[in-house]
Each structure stands twice: as C-alpha cells, then as structure tokens.
Amino acid sequence: MATLLLPLSILSLVMAGIVAGHNVTISLLDSAVARGAVCLDGTPPAYAYSPGFGDGVDKWHVIFEGGGWCRDVADCLNRSKTPLGSSAKLMSKEQNGVVSFGGMLDANSTLNPDFYNWHVFRIFYCDGSSFMSDVEDVDPKYNLTYRGARIYDAMMDELLRIGMGNAKNALLSGGSAGGLATTLHCDKFQSLFHNTTRVKCVSDSGFFVHGEHFLGADWRESFFYRVVSTHGLTNMLPTSCTSKFSPTLCLFPENLVPDIQTPLFLIESAFDSYQIGYTLFPDRSPKWKSCLQNLMLCNWTEIEIMKDFRLILVNTLKSTIANSSSRRGYFVHSCYRHGHMEDISGSTCSLIVGNGLANKCIFQNIAEAVGDWYFDRSEFQEMDMVNNLPRNCTGENQPILEKKCIDYYIHH
C-alpha cells in the first residue's frame, strides 16, 4: 500500500493544481486617488494580494497584468469602458470580486515548488500605456486620465508599506503589455531594495520585435508612435534608450534590454500568436484569420510568413542578448501561443516539449526554468533552434497533458 500512496498523493495535488489554482480577493487602492494615480476613467487602481507563508514570508512576486495599449483618444475612450480601463468595470466583471491565481502564482507546492509560498501581488492594468504615462491634465471632453506611472508608484508605495522593503528575494514579472512594463520598470523596481536583496525580472511574451524590414513594420512603428503621443511618453521612457533612439523605438524591447542592469529572464515563443496575428497584417483577411485560429488551415504561403517571423524574432533576440550588459536568461520555444506564467498548461504542466531545447529538457517546464535561473542553479538559456514550424501546444488534449505532468512529478 505504501508504494501507492506517493503517486496517489501527487496525483491529487497535480489534479487540484490543474483544476483550481486559488482564489484571491481583488482590492482597490483608494489612497491612490488623492495623488491622481487612477485608471483611464478616473477610478482607483486595483490589485490582488496573496500573503506569503512559511519560508516565503520574505519573498515577494509582483506581477503586471497585460492587455495591449490604446493609441488615441477614441481607442482609450473605448478601453475606459472595459476592465482594462476601469476598476469599476473590473469589479463588475469578476465574479464575487475574486481572481484565480494559477501557474507560477499557484500555492501548490508540488506544481510550483520555487514560488508557491511567496507573497504574490498582482497589479491590474487600467491605463493602456504599460504603466508609463503621467499626464497632469485630464482630457476635458472625455474625462480621460493618463496616469500609468503614478499607478506604478502608488502600488510600489503600498507594497513597501505592507513589508516588501524587507524582502530577501523579489521578482517583478508581467505578461504581454505587462511584460513590456516589466522591462521598462525593471531597474526602477530593483532600486527599491537593499543591496543584499536578490532582485530579478521576468518578461513573459513581452518581446515585441520591430522587424524594420519585415511585414507590418510601418504599422508597428505608427502604432507605438501614437501610443507615445497619446500618453505623453516622450520624457517618461528610459533616457538610456531615448539618448540613442526615438521615443517610438524605445517601446521595442530590443532597444531597451541591452541597457537594463537588473537580471532579466525572457519567455517567448518564436511563433508568438499575438505578434503573428495582430502586427503583421493589421487588416487581416478572412483566410488569414482562419489560419491563425487553426494551424491546420494554413497554406504554405502563410506558413512561410510564420517561418520568416520566427527568424526575425530569434535573430533579434540573439542580437539583443549578445549586446546586453547584464546576465540574461531565456526560454524560447516553437509553440504557437502567447503568455505562459499564469496558465498551468503554459508554466508547469506544459505541452511545450520536444522543442529541441537540449536533451535535458524533455519535460522542462517554464516555472522550473525560471526557478533554476532565479536561484542561480542554472544560467538557463534555451532556444529551440531545431524546429522551424509552429506547433500546436494549447493543451486541448487534457488527458495527455495530465499524464505527462503526473509522470514527470512521480519520477522526479
């Protein structure tokens, strides 16, 4: 009987982790309103906080929510009527005012052994500028406020008030537009701590490539130009970048990462579904949309475009890392997806396997890779240089996903 208890125990934990995660109450930072740190519609910013426990009481994980950007007044006005521009809309959308913490935010010690008992503080995204804007004047016609940088500062002050300043370990992360926010704020975050604190950052699917001579380059530049203009970011972006490039180009991480002094880990797909889906052909034809929704419907012309995008991303990231002034970790795979850390199928029980990521990585999950890098167990730098075709790794076949996950944890 004893030989059955361990597998059954792990099975129950794994299944609980896949199905549940844990629910955390959403709170409003009302004190931020007095300093003008508000969402696009003027409502207070929101966060969800899960306190650390055990030996995690001095370890903090702060994570930015993602969700794109708004590029003009009309776009921001529309956004202000959604949870990505209004905490009031957020609270009305989320049932009972709670949000589920999964993946690398999960409190399951089996699935998330390196980070399960950390303080986790999730900052909801409601400014449309990757937490970078600070425009004093309120839009007189539509009553819009552009105050993402103030939201960041107010949230950091709240974190210090509740004890983050005493951290021995701290991690800043974010996905998509939140991944870009992580890159932009990484060194500023590090400055909050003592020299003895281990501080690192993780950008998840936040490496948006410029691709100057590739499809959609003019549109990508125009889009970020309008974001900079609308949110008044010209003087808000890092001077280490704007001294060399235009403010528009300083929203592309390839121009930011080389000057970041704090250790940074990049999680990316060489076939990033958001970038392929939205930044190559902004005016997508019905046929291209069908391909993006189902890789089996793609013709060879469309697959070749994806392969060319992979080369752009891989070569850009390689060049960026080579020119960086501080150690970088990275995990670049060939699955067609966007976002990993908060999703159990992307971070822990991952179908991102068989990617040519070196023999040791037969079932290397992203949470484990980040943990190895964060705690200096490995200078984790893995990039799939074998597969040049997009793979479907969405985890639609849940039984296979669960079996791989269970088998892995039973034998490790």
C-alpha positions as CSV (number, residue, x, y, z in Angstrom):
1,M,0.0,0.0,0.0
2,A,2.8,2.4,0.9
3,T,4.1,2.3,-2.7
4,L,0.7,3.6,-3.9
5,L,0.4,6.5,-1.5
6,L,3.1,8.7,-3.1
7,P,1.7,8.5,-6.7
8,L,-1.9,9.0,-5.5
9,S,-0.9,11.9,-3.3
10,I,1.0,13.6,-6.2
11,L,-1.9,12.8,-8.5
12,S,-4.4,14.6,-6.2
13,L,-2.1,17.6,-5.9
14,V,-1.5,17.8,-9.6
15,M,-5.1,17.5,-10.4
16,A,-6.0,20.1,-7.8
17,G,-3.4,22.4,-9.3
18,I,-4.7,21.9,-12.9
19,V,-8.3,22.5,-12.0
20,A,-8.3,25.0,-9.2
21,G,-5.4,27.4,-8.6
22,H,-6.6,29.5,-5.7
23,N,-8.9,32.5,-5.5
24,V,-7.7,35.9,-4.3
25,T,-9.8,38.9,-3.4
26,I,-9.5,42.0,-5.7
27,S,-8.9,45.2,-3.7
28,L,-9.0,48.9,-4.7
29,L,-6.2,51.2,-3.7
30,D,-8.4,54.1,-2.8
31,S,-5.5,56.0,-1.3
32,A,-4.1,56.4,-4.8
33,V,-6.9,58.7,-5.9
34,A,-5.6,61.7,-3.9
35,R,-2.3,61.6,-5.8
36,G,-4.0,61.2,-9.2
37,A,-3.0,57.6,-9.6
38,V,-6.1,56.5,-11.4
39,C,-7.4,54.4,-14.3
40,L,-8.3,55.9,-17.6
41,D,-11.9,56.6,-16.3
42,G,-10.7,58.1,-13.0
43,T,-11.5,55.1,-10.9
44,P,-8.9,53.9,-8.3
45,P,-6.4,51.2,-9.5
46,A,-6.9,47.6,-8.4
47,Y,-4.7,44.7,-7.1
48,A,-5.0,41.2,-5.7
49,Y,-2.7,40.2,-2.9
50,S,-1.9,36.7,-1.6
51,P,0.3,36.9,1.5
52,G,3.4,34.7,1.8
53,F,3.8,32.0,4.4
54,G,6.4,29.6,5.8
55,D,9.8,30.4,4.5
56,G,8.2,32.6,1.8
57,V,7.4,35.4,4.2
58,D,10.4,37.4,3.0
59,K,9.9,36.6,-0.7
60,W,7.8,38.8,-3.0
61,H,6.5,38.3,-6.5
62,V,4.9,41.4,-8.1
63,I,3.2,40.8,-11.4
64,F,1.8,43.2,-14.0
65,E,-1.4,42.3,-15.9
66,G,-1.2,42.6,-19.7
67,G,-3.7,43.7,-22.3
68,G,-2.3,45.7,-25.1
69,W,-2.3,49.5,-25.4
70,C,-4.6,52.3,-26.5
71,R,-3.2,54.5,-29.2
72,D,-5.6,57.5,-29.5
73,V,-8.4,59.2,-27.6
74,A,-11.1,57.1,-29.3
75,D,-9.3,53.9,-28.5
76,C,-8.7,54.9,-24.9
77,L,-12.3,56.0,-24.5
78,N,-13.5,52.6,-25.6
79,R,-10.9,51.0,-23.3
80,S,-12.2,53.1,-20.4
81,K,-15.5,51.2,-20.7
82,T,-13.8,47.9,-20.1
83,P,-11.9,46.2,-17.2
84,L,-8.7,47.3,-19.0
85,G,-9.5,50.9,-18.4
86,S,-11.8,50.9,-15.3
87,S,-11.6,49.2,-12.0
88,A,-15.4,49.6,-11.7
89,K,-15.8,47.5,-14.8
90,L,-13.2,45.1,-13.5
91,M,-15.1,44.6,-10.2
92,S,-18.4,44.1,-12.1
93,K,-16.8,41.6,-14.4
94,E,-15.0,39.4,-11.9
95,Q,-17.5,37.2,-10.1
96,N,-17.6,37.9,-6.3
97,G,-14.6,40.3,-6.7
98,V,-12.0,37.5,-6.8
99,V,-9.4,36.3,-9.3
100,S,-7.8,32.9,-9.6
101,F,-4.0,32.6,-9.2
102,G,-2.7,29.8,-11.3
103,G,0.6,28.7,-12.9
104,M,3.6,30.4,-11.2
105,L,1.2,32.2,-8.9
106,D,-0.3,28.9,-7.6
107,A,0.1,28.0,-3.9
108,N,0.5,24.3,-4.8
109,S,4.0,23.2,-3.6
110,T,4.1,20.2,-5.9
111,L,3.5,22.1,-9.1
112,N,5.1,25.4,-8.1
113,P,7.9,24.4,-5.7
114,D,10.1,27.5,-6.1
115,F,7.4,30.2,-5.7
116,Y,4.3,28.6,-4.1
117,N,4.6,30.3,-0.7
118,W,5.7,33.7,-1.8
119,H,3.8,36.9,-1.3
120,V,2.1,37.5,-4.7
121,F,0.8,40.9,-5.6
122,R,-1.0,41.2,-9.0
123,I,-1.4,44.7,-10.3
124,F,-4.4,45.1,-12.7
125,Y,-3.8,47.0,-15.9
126,C,-6.1,50.0,-16.5
127,D,-4.0,52.8,-18.1
128,G,-3.2,51.4,-21.6
129,S,0.4,52.6,-21.5
130,S,2.3,49.7,-19.8
131,F,2.2,51.8,-16.6
132,M,4.3,54.6,-18.1
133,S,2.0,57.6,-18.6
134,D,1.9,60.7,-16.3
135,V,-0.2,63.4,-18.0
136,E,-1.3,66.1,-15.5
137,D,-4.3,67.4,-17.5
138,V,-7.5,65.4,-17.7
139,D,-9.0,65.2,-21.1
140,P,-11.6,68.0,-21.0
141,K,-14.0,66.4,-23.4
142,Y,-14.0,62.7,-22.4
143,N,-12.7,63.0,-18.8
144,L,-9.8,60.6,-19.5
145,T,-6.7,60.4,-17.3
146,Y,-3.4,59.0,-18.5
147,R,-1.6,58.1,-15.2
148,G,0.0,54.7,-15.5
149,A,3.3,55.8,-14.0
150,R,1.5,57.2,-11.0
151,I,-0.3,53.9,-10.6
152,Y,3.0,52.1,-10.6
153,D,4.4,54.4,-7.9
154,A,1.3,54.2,-5.8
155,M,1.4,50.4,-5.9
156,M,5.1,50.3,-5.0
157,D,4.4,52.6,-2.0
158,E,1.6,50.2,-0.9
159,L,4.0,47.2,-1.3
160,L,6.6,48.9,0.8
161,R,4.0,49.8,3.4
162,I,3.0,46.2,3.8
163,G,6.5,44.9,4.1
164,M,8.1,44.3,0.7
165,G,11.1,46.5,1.6
166,N,12.3,43.7,3.9
167,A,12.4,41.2,1.2
168,K,15.3,38.8,0.8
169,N,14.1,37.8,-2.6
170,A,12.0,39.8,-5.0
171,L,10.7,39.1,-8.5
172,L,8.9,41.5,-10.9
173,S,7.1,39.9,-13.8
174,G,4.4,40.5,-16.4
175,G,2.8,39.1,-19.5
176,S,2.4,40.7,-22.9
177,A,2.0,44.5,-22.4
178,G,2.8,43.7,-18.7
179,G,6.0,42.0,-20.0
180,L,6.9,45.3,-21.7
181,A,6.0,47.1,-18.4
182,T,8.4,44.7,-16.6
183,T,11.2,45.6,-19.0
184,L,10.6,49.3,-18.7
185,H,10.4,49.3,-14.9
186,C,12.9,46.5,-14.0
187,D,15.8,48.8,-12.9
188,K,13.4,51.1,-11.1
189,F,12.0,48.2,-9.2
190,Q,15.4,47.0,-8.2
191,S,16.2,50.4,-6.7
192,L,13.5,49.8,-4.0
193,F,15.6,47.2,-2.2
194,H,18.8,46.8,-0.2
195,N,21.9,45.6,-2.0
196,T,21.6,42.3,-0.2
197,T,18.2,41.5,-1.8
198,R,18.1,39.2,-4.8
199,V,16.0,41.1,-7.3
200,K,15.3,39.9,-10.8
201,C,12.7,40.4,-13.5
202,V,10.8,38.1,-15.9
203,S,9.1,39.3,-19.2
204,D,6.6,36.8,-20.4
205,S,5.7,37.2,-24.1
206,G,6.7,40.9,-23.9
207,F,9.5,40.9,-26.5
208,F,7.7,42.8,-29.3
209,V,10.0,42.9,-32.3
210,H,10.4,45.9,-34.5
211,G,11.2,43.9,-37.7
212,E,12.2,47.0,-39.6
213,H,12.3,45.3,-43.0
214,F,9.5,42.8,-42.3
215,L,5.8,42.7,-42.9
216,G,3.9,45.3,-40.9
217,A,6.9,47.4,-39.9
218,D,5.4,50.7,-40.8
219,W,2.2,49.8,-38.9
220,R,4.1,48.7,-35.8
221,E,6.1,51.9,-35.8
222,S,3.0,54.0,-36.4
223,F,1.1,52.2,-33.6
224,F,3.8,52.8,-31.0
225,Y,4.3,56.4,-32.2
226,R,0.6,57.0,-31.4
227,V,0.9,55.3,-28.0
228,V,3.8,57.6,-27.2
229,S,1.9,60.7,-28.4
230,T,-1.4,59.9,-26.7
231,H,0.1,59.0,-23.4
232,G,2.8,61.7,-23.3
233,L,5.7,59.2,-23.0
234,T,8.4,61.1,-24.7
235,N,10.0,62.2,-21.4
236,M,8.9,59.1,-19.5
237,L,10.9,56.4,-21.3
238,P,14.4,55.5,-20.1
239,T,17.0,58.1,-21.2
240,S,19.5,55.3,-21.8
241,C,17.3,54.5,-24.8
242,T,16.0,57.9,-25.8
243,S,19.5,59.2,-26.0
244,K,20.1,56.8,-28.9
245,F,16.7,56.2,-30.4
246,S,13.4,58.0,-31.0
247,P,10.8,57.5,-28.2
248,T,8.8,55.4,-30.6
249,L,11.7,52.9,-31.0
250,C,12.1,52.8,-27.2
251,L,8.9,50.8,-26.8
252,F,10.6,47.9,-28.7
253,P,12.4,45.8,-26.1
254,E,15.3,45.1,-28.4
255,N,16.3,48.8,-27.8
256,L,15.7,48.6,-24.1
257,V,17.1,45.3,-22.9
258,P,20.8,45.9,-23.6
259,D,20.9,48.8,-21.0
260,I,19.0,47.1,-18.2
261,Q,21.3,46.4,-15.3
262,T,19.0,44.1,-13.3
263,P,19.0,40.4,-14.3
264,L,16.2,39.7,-16.7
265,F,14.6,36.5,-18.0
266,L,12.7,36.4,-21.3
267,I,10.0,33.8,-22.0
268,E,9.0,33.8,-25.7
269,S,7.5,31.8,-28.4
270,A,9.3,32.0,-31.7
271,F,5.8,31.8,-33.2
272,D,4.2,34.4,-30.8
273,S,0.5,34.1,-31.7
274,Y,-0.3,37.8,-30.8
275,Q,2.5,39.2,-32.9
276,I,1.8,37.0,-35.8
277,G,-1.9,37.5,-35.5
278,Y,-2.1,41.3,-35.0
279,T,1.1,43.0,-36.0
280,L,2.0,41.5,-39.4
281,F,-1.3,42.1,-41.2
282,P,-3.4,44.6,-39.1
283,D,-6.2,44.4,-41.8
284,R,-6.4,40.6,-41.7
285,S,-8.2,38.8,-44.5
286,P,-10.8,36.1,-43.6
287,K,-8.4,33.4,-44.9
288,W,-5.5,34.6,-42.7
289,K,-7.9,34.7,-39.7
290,S,-8.8,31.1,-40.4
291,C,-5.1,30.1,-40.4
292,L,-4.5,31.9,-37.1
293,Q,-7.4,30.1,-35.5
294,N,-6.3,26.7,-36.7
295,L,-2.8,25.9,-38.0
296,M,-4.2,23.0,-40.0
297,L,-5.9,25.5,-42.2
298,C,-2.8,27.4,-43.1
299,N,-1.4,27.2,-46.6
300,W,2.3,27.1,-47.4
301,T,2.5,30.8,-48.1
302,E,1.1,31.5,-44.7
303,I,3.5,29.0,-43.1
304,E,6.4,30.6,-44.8
305,I,5.4,34.0,-43.4
306,M,5.4,32.5,-39.9
307,K,8.8,30.9,-40.5
308,D,10.2,34.2,-41.6
309,F,8.8,35.9,-38.5
310,R,10.5,33.2,-36.4
311,L,13.8,34.1,-38.0
312,I,13.2,37.8,-37.2
313,L,12.4,37.2,-33.6
314,V,15.2,34.6,-33.0
315,N,17.9,36.8,-34.6
316,T,16.7,39.9,-32.9
317,L,16.6,38.3,-29.5
318,K,20.1,36.7,-30.1
319,S,21.5,40.1,-31.0
320,T,19.8,41.8,-28.1
321,I,21.2,39.2,-25.6
322,A,24.7,39.5,-27.1
323,N,24.7,43.2,-26.6
324,S,23.3,43.2,-23.1
325,S,25.3,44.5,-20.2
326,S,23.9,42.1,-17.6
327,R,23.3,38.3,-17.5
328,R,20.1,37.2,-19.2
329,G,18.1,34.0,-19.0
330,Y,15.7,32.9,-21.7
331,F,13.3,30.2,-22.8
332,V,12.3,30.4,-26.4
333,H,10.2,27.6,-27.8
334,S,8.3,26.9,-31.1
335,C,4.7,26.5,-29.8
336,Y,2.1,28.8,-31.3
337,R,0.9,30.7,-28.2
338,H,1.2,34.0,-26.3
339,G,1.5,34.0,-22.5
340,H,2.7,31.4,-20.1
341,M,3.3,32.2,-16.4
342,E,-0.3,32.4,-15.1
343,D,-1.5,29.4,-17.1
344,I,-0.9,25.9,-15.7
345,S,-0.6,24.5,-19.3
346,G,1.9,27.1,-20.1
347,S,4.1,27.3,-17.0
348,T,4.0,24.0,-15.2
349,C,2.2,21.1,-16.8
350,S,3.4,22.2,-20.2
351,L,3.0,20.7,-23.6
352,I,5.9,22.8,-24.6
353,V,8.1,19.7,-25.0
354,G,10.2,18.1,-27.8
355,N,11.3,21.6,-28.8
356,G,15.0,20.9,-29.4
357,L,15.7,22.7,-26.1
358,A,18.7,20.3,-25.3
359,N,18.4,16.7,-24.2
360,K,18.0,17.7,-20.5
361,C,14.7,19.5,-21.3
362,I,12.5,16.6,-22.3
363,F,9.9,17.9,-19.9
364,Q,11.4,21.2,-18.7
365,N,8.6,23.4,-17.6
366,I,8.8,27.1,-17.6
367,A,8.3,27.6,-13.8
368,E,11.2,25.2,-13.2
369,A,13.4,27.0,-15.7
370,V,12.6,30.4,-14.1
371,G,13.3,28.9,-10.7
372,D,16.7,27.5,-11.8
373,W,17.7,30.9,-13.2
374,Y,16.3,32.9,-10.3
375,F,18.1,30.9,-7.6
376,D,21.3,30.7,-9.7
377,R,21.1,26.9,-10.1
378,S,21.5,27.4,-13.8
379,E,22.2,30.2,-16.3
380,F,19.1,29.0,-18.1
381,Q,19.4,29.9,-21.8
382,E,17.5,27.6,-24.0
383,M,16.2,28.4,-27.5
384,D,14.7,26.0,-30.0
385,M,17.0,26.1,-33.0
386,V,15.7,22.8,-34.5
387,N,12.0,23.3,-35.2
388,N,11.1,26.0,-37.8
389,L,7.4,25.2,-38.0
390,P,4.7,26.4,-35.5
391,R,3.4,23.7,-33.2
392,N,0.0,23.5,-31.5
393,C,0.7,23.2,-27.8
394,T,-2.5,24.5,-26.4
395,G,-3.2,21.5,-24.2
396,E,-6.5,20.8,-25.9
397,N,-5.9,17.1,-25.2
398,Q,-6.2,17.4,-21.4
399,P,-5.7,13.7,-20.6
400,I,-2.3,13.6,-22.4
401,L,-1.3,16.8,-20.6
402,E,-2.2,15.4,-17.2
403,K,-0.4,12.1,-17.9
404,K,2.8,13.9,-18.9
405,C,2.6,16.1,-15.9
406,I,1.8,13.3,-13.4
407,D,4.5,11.0,-14.9
408,Y,7.1,13.8,-14.6
409,Y,6.4,14.6,-11.0
410,I,6.2,11.0,-9.9
411,H,9.7,10.3,-11.4
412,H,11.4,13.5,-10.2
